[in-house]
Amino acid sequence: MDAVSIYICPLGAMLAAIMFFWIADKEFALKAVNTGREKKIGTWFLPLGKYVLVPLALVALIAGAVLGGIG
């Protein structure tokens, strides 16, 4: 269970974010996050995911590997 929480969860989050924010089309990503919402999420969401979420997931993966877990 430790290996899953230290390595697999941050790796999965990072790969999912890379695929969603970097590989998927911008229109697809905005349509996906706004599905079922009355108040739409703006285009600010995409750079936040690209330049904040992906690097933080990488930091969590590296820190978990180096420190043997971060939580």
Secondary structure, 3 states (H helix, E strand, C coil): CHHHHHHHHHHHHHHHHHHHHHHCCHHHHHHHHHCCCCCCCCCCHHHHHHHHHHHHHHHHHHHHHHHCCCC
